[in-house]
Amino acid sequence: MAQLSYARYGKDNIRLYKVEKDAKSGVQTVVEQTVCILLEGDIDTSYTRADNSVVVATDTQKQTCYILAKQNPINPPEKFAAVIGTHFVETYSHIHAAHVKIIQHRWTRMNVDGKPHPHSFFRDGEELRVVESVTREGEGISIRSKIEKLLVLKSTGSAFHGFHRDEYTQLPETWDRILSTEVEAGWKWKLFKKLADVKSVDFDGAWKAARDITMKTFAVDSSASVQNTMYKMCEQILDAVPLVEAVDYALPNKHYFEIDLSWHKGLKNTGKDATVFAPQSNPNGLIECTVTRAGPKSKL
């Protein structure tokens, strides 16, 4: 005897581009996104009885996304994700939850002759701004904002020593090393009860604060380990954005190994003399953590 335990469906990889045109100044602003919508609800019979009457077609979901984009700002993506999710939960009585993921692609305005160009842009990296939102009937809207694919490197200012050693350990201790990682950082907002609560939040300001904290801490911290540096980042984001409940990081350690060139006429290229390195693709370290706000202290 079989039963359907969980089901959701929707439209993935909806490509969306919107241009805002200021007729007076001639300045245009562009936003490009990839959207995924997945719906939950009373849809079991579409799986178990071939009953398509409960299916809001995935093409309908795509067209709805475009119409909502025409009727609403799509930046910041957190607000647009909440608009999409709220639409499906409020429009269809048998849909009880909407999962929306938005990947916002990077377009940076060009400077031409020292001035911002009104309608020309370039992609200055593969960094992504990502939003994961769930709107649940009778509960509210949960939102997680993310930075992905932010590649950073510093050539000194990082150490790793004092770690546990045993018969399986070969890694030497180091007091000065190259540190490079591809940042994946996320921050979970408090639960929003309704769409109006979402619309009053400065998501752009929070994203900028999280990104600035990540970059500055990475650069200036005299890093004892990736673990300790990422914890400092989390603490600062929680301090900077009161509506955030939790911050998480996943940082792969991208290694750069010294190359011993002493075999060639005694050429020195290790330790303090190392200037030529071999970037490694894998394997690599992967360090993750989630930091939440401390609960209230119990009174004695």
LORO-159648 format. One record per residue (C-alpha): residue number from 1; y, x, z. Coordinates in pm, 1 decimal, padded with zeros to 6 digits. Each point is the difference from the previous one (the first is absolute). Layout:
N
@nr->NUM yy->Y xx->X zz->Z
...
//
This chain:
300
@nr->1 yy->00000.0 xx->00000.0 zz->00000.0
@nr->2 yy->00332.5 xx->00149.9 zz->-00106.2
@nr->3 yy->00354.9 xx->-00081.2 zz->00103.3
@nr->4 yy->00341.0 xx->00114.5 zz->-00116.2
@nr->5 yy->00148.2 xx->00202.5 zz->00285.6
@nr->6 yy->00334.4 xx->00101.3 zz->-00145.3
@nr->7 yy->00185.9 xx->-00052.3 zz->-00324.9
@nr->8 yy->00336.6 xx->00069.6 zz->-00156.4
@nr->9 yy->00113.8 xx->00039.9 zz->-00357.7
@nr->10 yy->00314.4 xx->00059.9 zz->-00197.4
@nr->11 yy->00188.6 xx->00201.8 zz->-00257.7
@nr->12 yy->00019.3 xx->00377.2 zz->00018.4
@nr->13 yy->00217.8 xx->00248.0 zz->-00190.3
@nr->14 yy->00282.7 xx->-00241.5 zz->-00083.5
@nr->15 yy->00256.1 xx->00228.8 zz->-00162.4
@nr->16 yy->00353.7 xx->-00105.1 zz->00085.0
@nr->17 yy->00336.9 xx->00144.7 zz->-00098.6
@nr->18 yy->00337.1 xx->-00148.9 zz->00085.8
@nr->19 yy->00350.5 xx->00106.6 zz->-00094.0
@nr->20 yy->00309.1 xx->-00110.4 zz->00188.5
@nr->21 yy->00310.8 xx->00003.7 zz->-00221.3
@nr->22 yy->00354.0 xx->00020.3 zz->00136.1
@nr->23 yy->00205.6 xx->-00135.6 zz->-00290.2
@nr->24 yy->00329.6 xx->00110.5 zz->00153.3
@nr->25 yy->-00085.0 xx->00366.2 zz->00060.0
@nr->26 yy->-00269.8 xx->00041.2 zz->-00264.0
@nr->27 yy->-00232.6 xx->00152.5 zz->00261.9
@nr->28 yy->-00365.4 xx->-00100.6 zz->-00018.4
@nr->29 yy->-00270.0 xx->00045.5 zz->00265.3
@nr->30 yy->-00371.0 xx->00000.7 zz->-00077.8
@nr->31 yy->-00310.5 xx->-00062.3 zz->00209.8
@nr->32 yy->-00359.8 xx->00039.4 zz->-00120.8
@nr->33 yy->-00298.4 xx->-00125.7 zz->00197.1
@nr->34 yy->-00372.8 xx->-00058.3 zz->-00020.3
@nr->35 yy->-00101.0 xx->-00313.9 zz->00190.2
@nr->36 yy->-00335.9 xx->-00120.9 zz->00130.5
@nr->37 yy->-00045.8 xx->-00357.8 zz->00130.5
@nr->38 yy->-00317.6 xx->-00116.8 zz->00176.3
@nr->39 yy->-00045.3 xx->-00351.9 zz->00139.5
@nr->40 yy->-00220.8 xx->-00139.4 zz->00277.9
@nr->41 yy->-00066.5 xx->-00361.3 zz->00096.2
@nr->42 yy->-00225.9 xx->-00293.8 zz->-00070.5
@nr->43 yy->-00143.3 xx->00161.4 zz->-00310.8
@nr->44 yy->-00366.6 xx->00030.3 zz->00093.3
@nr->45 yy->-00116.8 xx->-00263.8 zz->-00246.1
@nr->46 yy->00130.7 xx->00201.4 zz->-00293.2
@nr->47 yy->-00263.3 xx->00259.8 zz->00090.9
@nr->48 yy->-00282.6 xx->-00220.1 zz->00124.4
@nr->49 yy->00030.4 xx->-00312.7 zz->-00220.1
@nr->50 yy->00187.1 xx->00119.8 zz->-00309.7
@nr->51 yy->00288.7 xx->-00225.1 zz->00104.4
@nr->52 yy->00310.4 xx->00143.5 zz->-00165.9
@nr->53 yy->00229.0 xx->-00278.3 zz->00123.2
@nr->54 yy->00085.4 xx->00212.1 zz->00305.0
@nr->55 yy->00093.2 xx->00307.1 zz->-00206.2
@nr->56 yy->00366.7 xx->00086.3 zz->-00050.3
@nr->57 yy->-00061.1 xx->00197.5 zz->-00318.0
@nr->58 yy->00080.8 xx->00369.1 zz->00010.6
@nr->59 yy->00219.0 xx->-00048.5 zz->-00307.5
@nr->60 yy->00195.3 xx->-00260.5 zz->00198.7
@nr->61 yy->00044.4 xx->00259.4 zz->00271.7
@nr->62 yy->00133.4 xx->00250.2 zz->-00254.0
@nr->63 yy->00245.8 xx->-00248.0 zz->-00151.5
@nr->64 yy->00110.8 xx->-00103.8 zz->00349.9
@nr->65 yy->00072.9 xx->00363.1 zz->00081.9
@nr->66 yy->00226.6 xx->00028.1 zz->-00304.6
@nr->67 yy->00180.9 xx->-00327.3 zz->00078.1
@nr->68 yy->00056.9 xx->00099.5 zz->00363.8
@nr->69 yy->00129.1 xx->00337.4 zz->-00121.2
@nr->70 yy->00253.7 xx->-00180.8 zz->-00216.9
@nr->71 yy->00108.4 xx->-00222.4 zz->00288.2
@nr->72 yy->00008.6 xx->00263.5 zz->00277.3
@nr->73 yy->00086.4 xx->00366.9 zz->00054.6
@nr->74 yy->-00314.6 xx->00213.3 zz->-00025.9
@nr->75 yy->00145.6 xx->00287.3 zz->00199.0
@nr->76 yy->-00068.3 xx->00066.7 zz->00281.9
@nr->77 yy->-00367.5 xx->-00062.4 zz->-00080.1
@nr->78 yy->-00074.0 xx->-00116.4 zz->00355.7
@nr->79 yy->00216.6 xx->-00308.8 zz->-00051.3
@nr->80 yy->-00139.8 xx->-00072.3 zz->-00344.9
@nr->81 yy->-00357.6 xx->00026.5 zz->00132.3
@nr->82 yy->00089.4 xx->-00253.5 zz->00270.5
@nr->83 yy->00155.3 xx->-00231.9 zz->-00259.4
@nr->84 yy->-00316.6 xx->00011.1 zz->-00211.8
@nr->85 yy->-00234.5 xx->-00052.8 zz->00294.4
@nr->86 yy->00204.3 xx->-00285.9 zz->00143.7
@nr->87 yy->00010.4 xx->-00172.4 zz->-00340.2
@nr->88 yy->-00377.8 xx->-00019.8 zz->-00032.6
@nr->89 yy->-00065.5 xx->-00106.7 zz->00359.4
@nr->90 yy->00269.8 xx->-00270.4 zz->-00010.4
@nr->91 yy->-00066.2 xx->-00123.6 zz->-00355.2
@nr->92 yy->-00377.9 xx->-00046.4 zz->00016.3
@nr->93 yy->-00136.3 xx->-00187.8 zz->00300.1
@nr->94 yy->-00346.4 xx->00150.9 zz->-00036.7
@nr->95 yy->00127.3 xx->00361.3 zz->-00009.4
@nr->96 yy->00033.1 xx->00134.0 zz->00354.0
@nr->97 yy->00073.1 xx->00368.4 zz->-00051.7
@nr->98 yy->00155.5 xx->00217.3 zz->-00268.0
@nr->99 yy->-00041.5 xx->00376.8 zz->-00015.4
@nr->100 yy->00269.2 xx->00175.4 zz->-00201.7
@nr->101 yy->00013.9 xx->00370.7 zz->-00076.8
@nr->102 yy->00299.1 xx->00144.8 zz->-00183.4
@nr->103 yy->00019.8 xx->00354.7 zz->-00132.9
@nr->104 yy->00358.1 xx->00091.7 zz->-00085.4
@nr->105 yy->00032.5 xx->00279.4 zz->-00255.0
@nr->106 yy->00271.6 xx->00261.0 zz->00021.9
@nr->107 yy->00300.6 xx->-00011.9 zz->-00234.0
@nr->108 yy->00300.5 xx->00217.0 zz->00087.8
@nr->109 yy->00338.3 xx->-00038.9 zz->-00161.4
@nr->110 yy->00102.6 xx->00287.5 zz->-00228.5
@nr->111 yy->00312.1 xx->00205.4 zz->00058.5
@nr->112 yy->00177.3 xx->00080.5 zz->-00326.8
@nr->113 yy->00300.3 xx->00234.0 zz->00000.3
@nr->114 yy->-00000.4 xx->-00019.1 zz->00378.4
@nr->115 yy->00015.0 xx->-00379.8 zz->00015.2
@nr->116 yy->-00268.6 xx->-00265.8 zz->00060.6
@nr->117 yy->-00093.4 xx->-00152.2 zz->-00336.1
@nr->118 yy->00030.1 xx->-00381.6 zz->-00001.7
@nr->119 yy->-00332.9 xx->-00076.4 zz->-00166.4
@nr->120 yy->-00215.0 xx->00315.2 zz->-00035.8
@nr->121 yy->-00276.5 xx->00105.5 zz->00239.4
@nr->122 yy->-00274.7 xx->00258.2 zz->00038.3
@nr->123 yy->-00318.8 xx->00035.1 zz->00202.6
@nr->124 yy->00044.9 xx->00296.4 zz->00231.2
@nr->125 yy->-00343.7 xx->-00013.5 zz->00161.5
@nr->126 yy->-00314.2 xx->-00208.1 zz->00047.5
@nr->127 yy->00102.2 xx->-00126.1 zz->00343.4
@nr->128 yy->-00063.8 xx->-00372.0 zz->00054.9
@nr->129 yy->00145.7 xx->-00262.5 zz->00229.0
@nr->130 yy->-00279.1 xx->-00241.7 zz->00097.2
@nr->131 yy->-00005.6 xx->-00330.9 zz->00186.4
@nr->132 yy->-00306.3 xx->-00185.7 zz->00128.1
@nr->133 yy->00071.7 xx->-00354.0 zz->00117.5
@nr->134 yy->-00211.9 xx->-00288.7 zz->00126.3
@nr->135 yy->00145.9 xx->-00349.8 zz->00039.1
@nr->136 yy->-00222.7 xx->-00229.9 zz->00207.9
@nr->137 yy->00052.6 xx->-00371.1 zz->00041.3
@nr->138 yy->00102.0 xx->-00084.6 zz->00356.4
@nr->139 yy->00021.8 xx->00365.0 zz->00103.8
@nr->140 yy->00269.8 xx->00182.0 zz->-00191.1
@nr->141 yy->00054.7 xx->00302.1 zz->-00221.3
@nr->142 yy->-00136.5 xx->00345.8 zz->00078.3
@nr->143 yy->00148.0 xx->00292.7 zz->-00191.4
@nr->144 yy->-00093.2 xx->00365.7 zz->-00024.0
@nr->145 yy->00233.4 xx->00234.6 zz->-00187.1
@nr->146 yy->-00118.4 xx->00332.6 zz->-00139.1
@nr->147 yy->00099.2 xx->00324.6 zz->-00164.4
@nr->148 yy->-00267.0 xx->00147.6 zz->-00226.1
@nr->149 yy->-00033.6 xx->00308.4 zz->-00220.9
@nr->150 yy->00297.4 xx->00186.0 zz->00150.3
@nr->151 yy->-00097.8 xx->00363.5 zz->-00062.3
@nr->152 yy->00163.2 xx->00249.6 zz->00237.5
@nr->153 yy->-00042.5 xx->00372.4 zz->00066.4
@nr->154 yy->00154.7 xx->00264.8 zz->00221.8
@nr->155 yy->-00072.6 xx->00369.1 zz->-00045.1
@nr->156 yy->00024.7 xx->00092.9 zz->00369.7
@nr->157 yy->00060.8 xx->-00162.9 zz->00337.6
@nr->158 yy->-00358.1 xx->-00118.4 zz->00054.3
@nr->159 yy->-00274.3 xx->00143.5 zz->00221.1
@nr->160 yy->-00352.4 xx->-00090.1 zz->00106.1
@nr->161 yy->-00161.1 xx->00184.6 zz->00288.4
@nr->162 yy->-00168.0 xx->-00063.0 zz->00333.1
@nr->163 yy->-00249.8 xx->-00244.9 zz->-00151.9
@nr->164 yy->-00357.0 xx->-00032.2 zz->00124.0
@nr->165 yy->-00230.0 xx->00277.7 zz->-00114.0
@nr->166 yy->-00378.4 xx->00014.5 zz->00003.3
@nr->167 yy->-00285.3 xx->00145.7 zz->-00200.1
@nr->168 yy->00091.8 xx->-00217.6 zz->-00300.6
@nr->169 yy->00365.3 xx->00108.6 zz->-00015.9
@nr->170 yy->00114.7 xx->00243.2 zz->-00267.6
@nr->171 yy->00366.2 xx->-00102.8 zz->-00039.2
@nr->172 yy->00238.6 xx->00270.1 zz->00126.2
@nr->173 yy->00297.1 xx->-00090.8 zz->00215.7
@nr->174 yy->00342.2 xx->00018.8 zz->-00163.2
@nr->175 yy->00355.4 xx->00006.9 zz->00133.6
@nr->176 yy->00161.8 xx->-00036.3 zz->-00342.1
@nr->177 yy->-00137.5 xx->-00200.6 zz->-00290.2
@nr->178 yy->00098.5 xx->-00214.4 zz->-00296.4
@nr->179 yy->-00003.7 xx->-00371.1 zz->00084.6
@nr->180 yy->-00027.6 xx->-00256.0 zz->-00278.5
@nr->181 yy->-00106.7 xx->-00363.0 zz->-00001.2
@nr->182 yy->00023.7 xx->-00323.3 zz->-00194.1
@nr->183 yy->00158.4 xx->-00243.3 zz->00243.9
@nr->184 yy->-00148.0 xx->-00343.2 zz->00052.9
@nr->185 yy->00201.0 xx->-00167.1 zz->00274.9
@nr->186 yy->-00006.5 xx->-00364.0 zz->00107.6
@nr->187 yy->00183.2 xx->-00213.0 zz->00252.7
@nr->188 yy->-00106.3 xx->-00345.2 zz->00114.0
@nr->189 yy->00269.7 xx->-00253.1 zz->00081.3
@nr->190 yy->-00015.6 xx->-00259.7 zz->00273.3
@nr->191 yy->-00136.3 xx->-00335.5 zz->-00115.0
@nr->192 yy->00268.5 xx->-00209.6 zz->-00168.4
@nr->193 yy->-00036.6 xx->-00371.2 zz->00070.5
@nr->194 yy->00177.0 xx->-00120.4 zz->-00314.3
@nr->195 yy->00156.9 xx->00120.8 zz->-00323.0
@nr->196 yy->00354.9 xx->-00027.3 zz->00139.2
@nr->197 yy->-00088.0 xx->00262.4 zz->00263.6
@nr->198 yy->-00105.2 xx->00242.2 zz->-00273.9
@nr->199 yy->00318.7 xx->-00048.7 zz->-00199.7
@nr->200 yy->00220.1 xx->00126.2 zz->00285.4
@nr->201 yy->-00174.3 xx->00338.6 zz->00033.7
@nr->202 yy->00136.4 xx->00326.3 zz->-00144.9
@nr->203 yy->-00321.4 xx->00122.1 zz->-00163.9
@nr->204 yy->00185.1 xx->00248.5 zz->-00222.0
@nr->205 yy->00163.9 xx->00158.0 zz->00303.9
@nr->206 yy->-00336.2 xx->00030.5 zz->00175.0
@nr->207 yy->-00162.7 xx->00153.2 zz->-00308.7
@nr->208 yy->00280.7 xx->00255.7 zz->-00027.6
@nr->209 yy->-00022.8 xx->00082.1 zz->00370.6
@nr->210 yy->-00378.3 xx->00048.6 zz->-00017.9
@nr->211 yy->00028.4 xx->00217.2 zz->-00308.9
@nr->212 yy->00286.6 xx->00209.2 zz->00141.8
@nr->213 yy->-00186.2 xx->00048.9 zz->00329.9
@nr->214 yy->-00314.2 xx->00104.2 zz->-00185.0
@nr->215 yy->00183.6 xx->00251.7 zz->-00217.3
@nr->216 yy->00220.1 xx->00147.5 zz->00274.9
@nr->217 yy->-00278.0 xx->00028.6 zz->00258.3
@nr->218 yy->-00229.9 xx->00162.3 zz->-00254.4
@nr->219 yy->00271.5 xx->00251.8 zz->-00088.9
@nr->220 yy->00141.6 xx->00095.4 zz->00340.8
@nr->221 yy->-00296.8 xx->-00039.8 zz->00236.0
@nr->222 yy->-00159.4 xx->00326.9 zz->00104.6
@nr->223 yy->-00338.1 xx->-00152.8 zz->-00064.3
@nr->224 yy->-00282.8 xx->00082.4 zz->00240.0
@nr->225 yy->-00227.2 xx->-00229.9 zz->-00200.9
@nr->226 yy->00017.7 xx->-00285.2 zz->-00247.9
@nr->227 yy->-00113.1 xx->-00225.4 zz->00285.8
@nr->228 yy->00297.6 xx->00083.8 zz->00221.0
@nr->229 yy->00254.5 xx->-00016.9 zz->-00281.8
@nr->230 yy->-00115.8 xx->-00343.6 zz->-00116.1
@nr->231 yy->00013.0 xx->-00132.6 zz->00356.6
@nr->232 yy->00364.8 xx->00109.0 zz->00023.3
@nr->233 yy->00070.9 xx->-00188.1 zz->-00323.1
@nr->234 yy->-00158.8 xx->-00317.4 zz->00137.4
@nr->235 yy->00197.4 xx->00018.4 zz->00326.3
@nr->236 yy->00329.7 xx->00031.0 zz->-00182.6
@nr->237 yy->-00067.7 xx->-00290.8 zz->-00236.2
@nr->238 yy->-00089.2 xx->-00226.4 zz->00292.2
@nr->239 yy->00328.1 xx->00100.9 zz->00165.6
@nr->240 yy->00201.5 xx->-00055.7 zz->-00318.9
@nr->241 yy->-00141.2 xx->-00341.3 zz->-00098.7
@nr->242 yy->-00041.7 xx->-00237.8 zz->00298.6
@nr->243 yy->-00179.2 xx->-00270.7 zz->-00202.8
@nr->244 yy->-00285.4 xx->00238.1 zz->-00090.0
@nr->245 yy->-00307.8 xx->-00028.5 zz->00220.2
@nr->246 yy->-00213.4 xx->00286.2 zz->-00130.4
@nr->247 yy->00032.7 xx->00304.9 zz->-00223.6
@nr->248 yy->-00285.8 xx->00179.0 zz->-00173.4
@nr->249 yy->-00036.7 xx->00315.0 zz->-00206.9
@nr->250 yy->-00276.4 xx->00143.4 zz->-00215.6
@nr->251 yy->00074.6 xx->00359.4 zz->-00096.1
@nr->252 yy->-00238.6 xx->00210.0 zz->-00209.0
@nr->253 yy->00042.9 xx->00371.3 zz->00065.4
@nr->254 yy->00045.0 xx->00162.9 zz->-00340.2
@nr->255 yy->-00111.1 xx->00359.2 zz->00040.6
@nr->256 yy->00148.2 xx->00314.8 zz->-00153.1
@nr->257 yy->-00225.9 xx->00301.3 zz->00049.8
@nr->258 yy->00100.5 xx->00363.2 zz->00009.8
@nr->259 yy->-00145.7 xx->00220.7 zz->-00273.2
@nr->260 yy->-00121.9 xx->00342.9 zz->00101.8
@nr->261 yy->00121.5 xx->00237.0 zz->-00273.6
@nr->262 yy->-00072.6 xx->00321.1 zz->00185.4
@nr->263 yy->-00277.6 xx->00077.4 zz->-00248.6
@nr->264 yy->00271.8 xx->00071.9 zz->-00257.2
@nr->265 yy->00163.2 xx->00329.8 zz->00098.1
@nr->266 yy->00034.1 xx->-00111.7 zz->00361.7
@nr->267 yy->00242.0 xx->-00283.2 zz->-00088.1
@nr->268 yy->00101.7 xx->-00176.3 zz->00323.0
@nr->269 yy->-00009.4 xx->-00381.6 zz->-00013.3
@nr->270 yy->-00132.3 xx->-00118.7 zz->00335.0
@nr->271 yy->00160.7 xx->-00086.9 zz->00331.0
@nr->272 yy->00373.6 xx->00075.5 zz->00006.2
@nr->273 yy->-00027.3 xx->00152.6 zz->-00347.1
@nr->274 yy->-00143.3 xx->-00313.4 zz->-00162.3
@nr->275 yy->00218.7 xx->-00140.6 zz->-00278.3
@nr->276 yy->-00259.5 xx->-00111.3 zz->-00257.3
@nr->277 yy->-00231.8 xx->-00287.4 zz->00095.4
@nr->278 yy->-00270.7 xx->-00212.2 zz->-00159.6
@nr->279 yy->00066.1 xx->-00376.3 zz->00035.6
@nr->280 yy->-00319.9 xx->-00188.1 zz->00089.1
@nr->281 yy->-00093.5 xx->-00348.7 zz->-00119.5
@nr->282 yy->-00291.1 xx->-00077.8 zz->00233.6
@nr->283 yy->-00147.9 xx->-00020.0 zz->00250.7
@nr->284 yy->00301.9 xx->-00064.8 zz->00216.0
@nr->285 yy->00077.2 xx->-00102.5 zz->00354.0
@nr->286 yy->00096.9 xx->-00364.0 zz->00057.0
@nr->287 yy->00188.7 xx->-00093.8 zz->00315.3
@nr->288 yy->00076.0 xx->-00361.5 zz->00096.0
@nr->289 yy->00160.7 xx->-00175.6 zz->00293.6
@nr->290 yy->00153.7 xx->-00330.2 zz->00107.5
@nr->291 yy->00268.3 xx->-00011.9 zz->00269.1
@nr->292 yy->00100.2 xx->-00325.8 zz->00168.0
@nr->293 yy->00255.1 xx->-00095.3 zz->00258.9
@nr->294 yy->-00119.0 xx->00055.3 zz->00356.9
@nr->295 yy->-00068.1 xx->-00319.0 zz->00193.6
@nr->296 yy->00195.2 xx->-00086.9 zz->00314.9
@nr->297 yy->-00087.2 xx->00206.9 zz->00303.9
@nr->298 yy->-00179.4 xx->-00188.4 zz->00275.6
@nr->299 yy->00191.9 xx->-00040.4 zz->00324.3
@nr->300 yy->-00166.4 xx->00134.9 zz->00314.3
//
